[in-house]
């Protein structure tokens, strides 16, 4: 058997012929446009139900009002985030972290149980591609007509159809960008400014930016976003196992494939149930052939299931040649009930338990969050000073943040050193959803200061509502300096 040196020697003797530039060689496969065919069926109805649900929520929420302001508003200028009755500050960033963790576990749970169902039914890329495809079909026709239209020469009819399609795409994209920006600038104000061209430059920029992103992703890039740009397509397989529900073709039942007349005896001809019509490929939005097995491009939209079931009905064959199934179920020919029981395996149960626990903690934390936030800053100009009767005074600046939509009067108390008290007014009025800096002095009697001794001593500021319903006080630590 030749050793490494003989392989190296042989390699040196192999002539290498560089490819000339004029030969037109390319390292990348030329992109082929996918022309998905429309399909009807149960899963198609589910997809359109999700399209309606997501878009009613997205387009509708910014227009709803709550306490005289938009129900959902992320005011970056004033750093206030309004979500119905919640008023959040940047200090509440922990809730965004909790929301991201919840979303991650929700995605893990759904993927481990049923593959890329998020991609197939609720992902914004899928939703807007479905909307744009609907417009395209209404104007340019079904799959065959669209292929012929693109391949044919430019005529007035083609120019009219293309212009109308892109015009409607542009309107949808602009409205989407406008709605998104309306979550950060009050949308009623944005609407009025649009007619007077009083938009700020940044509003115009972001409306156009998100409109262009929607127009490009849903109108042109489509499946390329799912196949090449989305990271989820690359790491999804790490969450799959043999008991994950996937869109699957049953080769034991469908092969050998072959065309036949309706009513012909397939078994006598040595054929399986697949009539090789190609409809499962024609309806696929990413252009794959599910009969080739599991592929990372598959977004589990189940369009191929609806198409195949329709063909099976026409041929009077049982449905389910392409269906949601598990690899283990396919190999062992398990019934649907047996497969579903195996889907509820430890990994899925663990993700589900974590999702419920984190969701419960998240909701409990939101329900019991304090509507008052306090920051304490020592006055750096003078650490301590002596006032009348030998008392020691330190000055502090308290930032009081009212996270409610009603004005509040807050009362400040101090404790930690015997005899410590607030000098001057110990209450402050703070407007709704506003913050206010309050300068307070803390005095300690001479005898208590001598008993405590010189140095830095821990104290606590306690702030609660002075003129409203009883509420838990907010405590903040600080230090009190007694000079030598």
C-alpha positions in Angstrom: 0.0 0.0 0.0 1.6 3.3 -1.0 2.6 5.6 1.9 2.2 9.3 2.3 5.3 10.1 0.4 4.1 8.2 -2.7 0.8 10.1 -2.5 2.7 13.4 -2.4 4.9 12.4 -5.3 1.9 11.4 -7.3 0.2 14.6 -6.5 3.2 16.5 -7.8 3.0 14.7 -11.2 -0.7 15.5 -11.7 -0.9 18.4 -14.2 -2.9 21.4 -13.0 -4.8 23.3 -15.7 -6.0 26.7 -14.5 -9.4 27.7 -15.8 -9.2 30.6 -18.1 -11.3 33.6 -17.2 -13.1 33.7 -20.5 -14.4 30.2 -19.9 -17.1 31.7 -17.7 -16.4 29.5 -14.7 -18.2 30.5 -11.4 -17.7 29.3 -7.9 -21.4 29.9 -7.1 -24.5 28.4 -8.5 -26.6 30.9 -10.5 -29.7 31.9 -8.6 -32.9 30.5 -10.1 -36.1 32.4 -9.3 -38.7 30.4 -7.5 -42.3 30.7 -8.7 -44.5 29.2 -6.0 -47.8 27.9 -7.1 -50.9 28.8 -5.0 -52.3 26.0 -2.9 -55.5 25.4 -0.9 -55.9 23.2 2.2 -56.0 23.1 5.9 -52.4 24.2 6.5 -52.8 27.1 3.9 -55.8 28.3 6.0 -53.6 28.2 9.1 -50.9 30.2 7.4 -53.4 32.9 6.3 -54.9 32.9 9.8 -51.5 33.8 11.2 -51.0 36.4 8.5 -54.2 38.1 9.6 -53.5 37.8 13.3 -49.9 39.1 13.1 -50.8 42.0 10.8 -53.9 43.1 12.7 -51.8 43.2 15.9 -48.8 45.0 14.2 -50.8 47.5 12.1 -53.5 48.1 14.8 -51.7 48.4 18.1 -50.0 51.8 17.4 -53.4 53.3 16.6 -55.0 52.2 19.8 -55.0 54.8 22.6 -54.6 54.2 26.3 -54.9 57.0 28.9 -54.7 59.6 26.0 -51.5 58.2 24.5 -50.7 55.3 22.1 -51.2 51.9 23.8 -47.7 50.9 22.7 -45.0 53.5 22.5 -41.3 53.3 22.9 -40.4 57.0 23.5 -36.6 57.0 23.0 -36.3 60.7 23.4 -37.8 60.9 26.9 -36.7 57.3 27.7 -40.2 56.1 28.5 -41.7 52.8 27.2 -45.4 52.5 27.4 -47.1 49.1 26.9 -50.8 49.5 27.8 -50.9 50.3 31.5 -47.1 49.7 32.0 -44.7 52.5 32.1 -41.1 51.3 31.9 -37.8 53.1 32.3 -34.3 52.2 31.0 -33.7 50.8 34.5 -36.3 48.2 33.6 -34.1 46.7 31.0 -34.2 43.4 32.9 -37.7 42.9 31.5 -36.4 43.0 28.0 -33.8 40.4 29.0 -36.6 38.2 30.4 -38.7 38.7 27.2 -35.7 37.5 25.1 -35.1 34.5 27.3 -38.9 33.6 27.1 -38.7 34.0 23.3 -35.6 31.7 23.1 -37.2 29.0 25.2 -40.4 29.3 23.2 -38.4 28.8 20.0 -36.5 25.8 21.5 -39.8 24.2 22.7 -41.5 24.6 19.3 -38.5 23.5 17.3 -37.8 20.4 19.4 -41.5 19.4 19.2 -42.4 20.3 15.6 -39.4 21.7 13.7 -39.5 25.1 12.0 -43.2 25.8 12.5 -42.3 29.4 13.6 -40.7 29.9 10.2 -43.6 28.3 8.3 -46.4 30.2 9.9 -45.4 33.3 12.0 -42.0 34.6 10.9 -42.2 38.1 9.5 -40.3 37.0 6.4 -42.8 34.3 5.7 -45.8 36.5 6.5 -44.7 39.4 4.2 -43.6 37.0 1.5 -47.1 35.5 1.6 -48.7 38.9 1.3 -46.4 40.0 -1.6 -47.0 36.7 -3.4 -50.7 37.1 -3.1 -50.4 40.6 -4.8 -48.2 39.1 -7.5 -50.7 36.3 -8.3 -53.6 38.6 -8.4 -51.8 40.9 -11.0 -49.6 38.5 -13.0 -51.5 35.3 -12.7 -50.6 31.8 -11.5 -47.2 30.1 -11.7 -47.2 29.3 -15.4 -48.3 32.8 -16.4 -45.7 34.5 -14.2 -42.9 32.3 -15.8 -44.0 33.2 -19.3 -44.4 36.9 -18.4 -40.9 37.1 -17.1 -39.4 35.2 -20.0 -41.3 37.2 -22.6 -40.4 40.5 -24.2 -41.3 43.8 -22.7 -44.8 44.9 -23.9 -47.2 47.5 -22.6 -49.2 44.7 -20.9 -46.0 43.5 -19.1 -45.0 47.0 -18.2 -48.5 47.7 -16.8 -48.6 44.5 -14.8 -45.1 45.0 -13.4 -45.7 48.6 -12.6 -48.9 47.9 -10.8 -47.4 45.1 -8.8 -44.4 47.1 -7.7 -46.5 50.1 -6.9 -48.7 48.0 -4.6 -45.6 46.4 -3.1 -44.2 49.9 -2.4 -47.4 51.0 -0.7 -47.4 48.0 1.6 -43.7 48.4 2.3 -44.1 52.1 3.1 -47.1 51.5 5.3 -45.1 48.8 7.2 -42.1 51.2 7.7 -44.5 54.0 8.8 -46.2 51.6 11.3 -42.9 50.5 12.7 -41.7 54.0 13.2 -45.1 54.8 14.7 -44.2 52.5 17.7 -41.4 55.1 18.5 -43.1 58.4 17.6 -46.8 58.7 18.3 -48.4 57.5 15.1 -51.2 60.1 15.1 -48.6 62.8 15.2 -46.6 61.0 12.5 -49.7 60.8 10.3 -50.4 64.6 10.7 -46.7 65.4 10.0 -46.8 63.2 6.8 -49.3 65.6 5.2 -47.4 68.8 6.2 -43.9 67.2 5.4 -42.9 68.1 8.9 -41.3 64.8 9.5 -37.9 65.0 11.2 -35.1 63.7 9.0 -34.6 60.6 11.2 -38.3 59.7 11.0 -38.1 59.9 7.2 -34.9 57.8 7.2 -36.3 55.0 9.3 -39.6 54.9 7.5 -37.7 54.5 4.2 -35.2 52.1 5.7 -37.8 49.6 6.9 -39.9 50.1 3.8 -36.9 49.2 1.6 -36.1 46.2 3.8 -39.6 44.9 3.5 -39.8 45.6 -0.2 -36.4 43.9 -0.8 -36.8 40.9 1.5 -40.4 40.0 0.7 -40.4 41.1 -3.0 -37.0 39.9 -4.3 -34.9 37.9 -1.8 -37.7 35.8 -0.4 -36.3 32.2 0.1 -32.7 33.5 0.0 -33.3 35.1 3.4 -34.5 31.8 4.8 -31.7 29.8 3.1 -28.6 32.0 3.4 -29.2 34.9 5.8 -31.3 33.5 8.6 -29.0 31.9 11.3 -31.9 29.7 12.5 -31.7 27.6 9.4 -28.1 26.7 10.3 -28.4 25.7 13.9 -32.0 24.3 13.9 -30.7 20.7 13.4 -29.0 20.9 16.8 -32.6 20.9 18.3 -33.9 18.1 16.1 -33.9 14.4 17.0 -35.6 11.3 15.6 -38.8 12.2 17.5 -39.2 15.7 16.1 -42.3 16.3 14.0 -41.1 17.2 10.5 -42.7 17.6 7.0 -41.8 14.2 5.6 -42.4 12.2 2.4 -43.1 8.5 2.9 -40.8 6.7 0.5 -42.0 3.2 1.6 -45.5 4.1 0.3 -44.7 6.5 -2.5 -41.8 4.8 -4.4 -41.3 3.8 -7.1 -42.8 6.9 -8.5 -44.5 7.1 -11.8 -47.3 8.6 -13.8 -50.5 6.6 -14.4 -54.1 7.1 -15.4 -56.7 7.8 -12.7 -58.1 4.5 -11.6 -55.2 2.4 -12.9 -53.9 -0.4 -10.7 -50.6 1.0 -9.4 -49.6 -2.2 -7.6 -50.0 -4.2 -10.8 -47.7 -1.7 -12.6 -45.2 -1.9 -9.7 -45.6 1.7 -8.7 -46.1 3.5 -5.4 -48.7 6.1 -4.6 -46.5 9.0 -5.8 -47.7 9.9 -9.4 -44.6 12.2 -9.9 -46.8 15.2 -10.7 -44.2 17.6 -9.2 -46.9 19.7 -7.4 -45.1 19.4 -4.1 -42.1 21.1 -5.7 -44.1 23.8 -7.5 -45.9 25.0 -4.3 -42.7 25.0 -2.2 -41.8 28.7 -1.4 -38.1 27.7 -1.1 -38.0 25.5 -4.2 -36.9 22.2 -2.7 -38.2 18.7 -3.4 -39.4 17.3 -0.1 -39.1 13.8 -1.6 -35.3 14.1 -1.4 -35.6 13.9 2.4 -35.0 16.4 5.2 -33.3 19.6 4.0 -32.2 22.6 6.1 -34.0 24.9 3.6 -37.5 23.5 4.5 -39.4 26.0 6.6 -42.2 23.5 7.5 -44.9 25.6 5.9 -46.7 22.3 4.8 -47.7 23.7 1.4 -46.5 20.4 -0.1 -48.8 18.5 2.3 -51.8 20.4 1.1 -50.8 19.9 -2.6 -50.2 16.2 -2.2 -53.4 15.6 -0.2 -55.3 17.2 -3.1 -53.7 14.9 -5.6 -54.3 11.9 -3.3 -58.0 12.8 -3.1 -58.3 13.0 -6.9 -56.6 9.6 -7.3 -58.7 8.1 -4.6 -55.6 7.2 -2.5 -55.3 7.7 1.2 -54.0 11.1 2.3 -50.7 11.4 4.1 -48.1 10.5 1.5 -46.4 13.8 2.6 -47.3 14.6 6.2 -46.0 15.8 9.6 -44.2 12.7 10.9 -41.1 11.8 12.9 -38.1 9.9 11.6 -38.6 7.2 14.2 -42.3 7.0 13.3 -41.5 6.6 9.6 -38.9 3.9 10.2 -41.0 1.9 12.7 -44.3 2.6 11.0 -45.8 4.1 14.2 -49.4 5.3 14.3 -50.1 9.0 14.6 -51.0 8.6 18.3 -47.8 6.7 19.0 -45.7 9.4 17.3 -47.4 12.2 19.2 -46.8 10.4 22.5 -43.1 10.2 21.6 -43.0 13.9 20.8 -43.7 14.6 24.5 -40.2 13.4 25.4 -37.9 14.6 28.2 -36.3 17.4 26.1 -39.7 18.9 25.1 -41.0 18.6 28.7 -37.9 20.3 30.0 -38.3 23.2 27.6 -42.0 23.4 28.4 -41.4 23.4 32.1 -38.6 26.1 31.8 -40.9 28.1 29.6 -43.8 28.0 32.1 -41.5 28.7 35.1 -39.8 31.7 33.4 -43.1 33.0 32.1 -44.6 32.8 35.5 -41.7 34.6 37.2 -41.8 37.2 34.4 -45.5 37.9 34.9 -45.2 37.9 38.7 -42.3 40.3 38.5 -44.3 42.7 36.3 -47.3 42.5 38.5 -45.4 43.3 41.6 -42.9 45.8 40.2 -42.6 49.1 42.0 -44.0 52.1 40.3 -41.4 54.3 42.0 -37.7 54.3 41.3 -35.2 56.2 43.5 -31.5 57.0 42.9 -29.4 58.6 45.6 -26.4 60.8 44.8 -24.2 62.4 47.5 -23.4 66.1 47.1 -19.7 66.0 46.2 -19.2 69.7 47.0 -19.2 69.2 50.8 -19.0 65.8 52.4 -20.2 67.1 55.8 -20.8 70.3 57.6 -21.6 71.5 61.1 -24.9 73.5 61.6 -26.6 75.0 64.6 -26.2 73.3 68.0 -23.3 71.3 66.6 -25.4 69.0 64.5 -23.8 67.3 61.5 -25.4 67.6 58.1 -24.8 65.8 54.8 -26.5 66.8 51.5 -27.9 64.4 49.0 -29.7 64.6 45.6 -32.5 62.1 45.2 -33.9 61.3 41.8 -37.6 60.3 42.1 -39.1 58.6 39.0 -42.9 58.2 38.9 -43.7 55.2 36.8 -47.5 55.8 36.9 -49.7 58.0 34.8 -51.0 60.0 37.7 -49.1 62.7 39.6 -47.8 61.6 43.0 -46.5 63.2 46.2 -43.7 61.2 47.8 -42.5 61.4 51.4 -38.8 60.8 52.2 -37.6 59.3 55.5 -34.1 58.4 56.7 -32.8 55.9 59.2 -29.6 54.1 60.2 -28.2 56.5 62.8 -30.0 57.4 66.0 -31.7 60.8 65.7 -31.1 61.2 61.9 -33.8 63.3 60.3 -34.6 65.1 57.0 -33.9 68.8 57.3 -36.4 71.0 55.4 -39.3 69.7 53.3 -39.5 65.9 53.3 -42.1 65.6 50.5 -42.0 66.2 46.7 -44.5 66.3 43.9 -43.6 64.4 40.8 -45.7 64.7 37.6 -47.1 61.6 35.8 -44.4 59.5 34.1 -41.8 62.1 35.0 -38.6 62.2 37.1 -37.5 64.9 39.5 -34.3 65.7 41.4 -34.8 66.6 45.0 -32.1 68.0 47.2 -32.4 67.0 50.8 -30.3 67.4 53.9 -29.8 64.7 56.6 -29.0 66.0 60.1 -27.6 64.0 63.0 -27.6 65.5 66.5 -24.2 66.3 68.0 -24.6 63.7 70.8 -25.6 60.9 68.3 -22.7 61.9 66.0 -20.2 61.7 68.9 -21.6 58.3 69.9 -21.4 57.0 66.3 -17.8 58.3 65.9 -16.1 59.9 63.0 -16.1 58.2 59.6 -18.6 56.8 57.1 -21.8 55.2 58.3 -24.5 53.4 56.4 -28.0 55.0 56.2 -31.2 54.1 54.3 -33.5 56.5 52.5 -37.1 55.3 52.5 -39.5 56.8 50.0 -43.3 56.1 49.8 -46.5 57.7 48.5 -47.6 60.5 50.8 -51.0 61.3 49.3 -52.3 58.1 47.7 -53.1 54.5 48.3 -50.7 52.7 50.6 -47.7 51.3 48.8 -44.5 49.6 49.7 -41.6 52.0 50.4 -38.6 52.0 48.2 -35.3 51.8 50.2 -32.0 53.0 48.9 -28.7 52.8 50.7 -26.2 55.6 51.1 -23.5 56.8 53.5 -23.4 59.5 56.1 -20.0 61.1 56.9 -19.2 62.4 60.4 -16.0 64.5 60.4 -13.3 64.2 63.0 
